Amino acid sequence: MFIYILFSTFAYADKKTILTTIRPIHLILKEIAGEKLIVDYLLSQNLSVHNMTLRPSDVKKINKAARVFVVGDDLETSFVNALRKLNFMDRTIEIAHIKGIKLLRYRDKNFWLESTDHSEYEAHDDEHAHKDNEAHDDEHAHKDNEAHDDEHAHKDHEAHDDEHAHKDNEAHDCDEHAHKDHEAHDDEHAHKDHEAHDDHSHGYHDPHIWLSIENVRKIAFYAAKIFGEVDVKNKNFFQQRAKIFSKNLERTHKKIQTILKQVSNKGFFVSHDAYQYFEREYSLQLKGVVFVTENAPLSIKHVKTLQKIAQKENIQCVFYDYPSAKLNKMSRILKGKHNIDIVRVNPLLSDMPNITSYEGFMMHIARTMANCLAQ
């Protein structure tokens, strides 16, 4: 018994460590690493990911880590800046820079405050998402190729991009007519767009990329490649784990499609505009954002706008990420005139230890939304 414990201790100590910041990414990386690597995350449930800084204990963990996975500047802004100052970026993987990841811009706060018809904006935003991704890939292609990318990884990604991903991309590319309709809108609101993204306390792109299964598929194969560099003898093991995970993702995607199909025409509000990757992948109907600018006081005009939309669209649900006094106040206002449920959907999983897999995480979001919208 003593010999077994001693052997297990040495085997564990011999494993290299992979760090990340948030639980959803932690769950994805664990699926690929299996028992060959130690995968840990840094963000505790009491900290904000947007303002998280390096604690002494974090520095110790990073010093021992083979790689650190972060989403990028648009999410862990302060944390990534601290990594740069401490020269830790040579072992840091910015997931948002992985080739093929689809990035969506933050939606303009002025749109949510001024408009109740979102169809035109969606076409406008799809055009920009397509252009932003092309520019993003061009900007980072040289850096990615030098740092991590090789021909084998590229072929792996292409081989495992299924027909669904291709069709989704076609569906999301807006046509020439939509582009022309919004050229004038671009000029008029360019400055407002910039202010909206600054006010959001993140960066320019919506960083919640792990809420897209197609993005997660690319993260998985890229992680397998990086893990193979960290632990060469298990390179094939990681690639095989990524293939299995990819097949499981497709099954999960189909399950979620089935769950949400019956409620895809039901409008809803969110407290914080954090779910657009999930909304787009499953054609959900977001009709309004409660807190368009996070730190601003409640606007009477915006409250009245939400009340009008709630009545017109028969809104039954507000999905929120974190509780707050402002949310409680807004809930009382909306519930005063409408039968609306306020339901938590936590995109960071920071205080939900019972969810232990990425599939469980995504299924939880789907079932929570469907249960509310089906009423």
MOGI-V371205 format. One record per backbone hydrogen bond with DSSP energy under -0.5 kcal/mol. NH is the residue of the N-H (numbers start at 1). CO is the residue of the C=O. Records with the same first field share a line. If there is no record, write none. Layout:
# MOGI-V371205
NH->CO + CO
This chain:
# MOGI-V371205
5->1
6->2
7->3
8->4
9->5
10->6
11->7
12->8
13->9
14->10
15->11 + 12
18->38
19->67
20->40
21->69
23->348
26->22
27->23
28->24
29->25
30->26
31->27
32->28
33->29
34->30
36->33
38->16
39->37
40->18 + 38
42->20
43->21
47->44
51->48
52->48
55->53
59->55
60->56
61->57
62->58
63->59
64->60
65->61 + 62
66->17
67->17
68->91
69->19
70->68 + 93
75->72
76->72
77->75
78->50
80->76
81->77
82->78
83->79
84->80
85->81
86->82
87->84
88->83
89->83
91->88
92->89
93->68
94->92
95->70 + 93
96->71
97->94
98->95
101->98
103->101
104->206
106->204
111->108
112->108
113->109
114->110
115->111
118->116
122->118
123->119
124->120
125->121
126->122
127->123
128->124
129->125
130->126
131->127
132->128
133->129
134->130
135->131
136->132
137->133
138->134
139->135
140->136
141->137
142->138
144->140
145->141
146->142
147->143
148->144
149->144
154->150
155->151
156->152
157->153
158->154
159->155
160->156
161->157 + 158
162->160
166->162
167->163
168->164
169->165
170->166
171->167
172->168
173->169
174->172
179->175
180->176
181->177
182->178
183->180
184->180
186->182
187->183
188->184
189->185
190->186
193->189
194->190
195->191
196->192
197->193
198->194
199->195
200->196
201->198
202->197
203->74
206->104
207->205
209->207
211->208
212->209
213->211
216->212
217->213
218->214
219->215
220->216
221->217
222->218
223->219
224->220
225->221
226->222
227->223
228->224
229->225 + 226
230->226
231->227
234->231
235->232
238->234
239->235
240->236
241->237
242->238
243->239
244->240
245->241
246->242
247->243
248->244
249->245
250->246
251->247
252->248
253->249
254->250
255->251
256->252
257->253
258->254
259->255
260->256
261->257
262->258
263->260
264->260 + 261
266->263
268->285
269->317
270->288
271->319
274->272
279->275
280->276
281->277
282->278
283->280
284->279
285->266
286->284
287->268
288->268
290->270
291->271
292->290
294->292
296->293
303->299
304->300
305->301
306->302
307->303
308->304
309->305
310->306
311->307
312->308
313->309
314->310
315->310
316->267
318->341
319->269
320->343
328->324
329->325
330->326
331->327
332->328
333->329
334->330
335->331
336->332
337->333 + 334
338->334
340->338
341->316
343->318 + 341
345->320
347->345
349->346
352->349
355->352
356->354
361->357
362->358
363->359
364->360
365->361
366->362
367->363
368->364
369->365
370->366
371->367
372->368
373->369
374->370
375->372
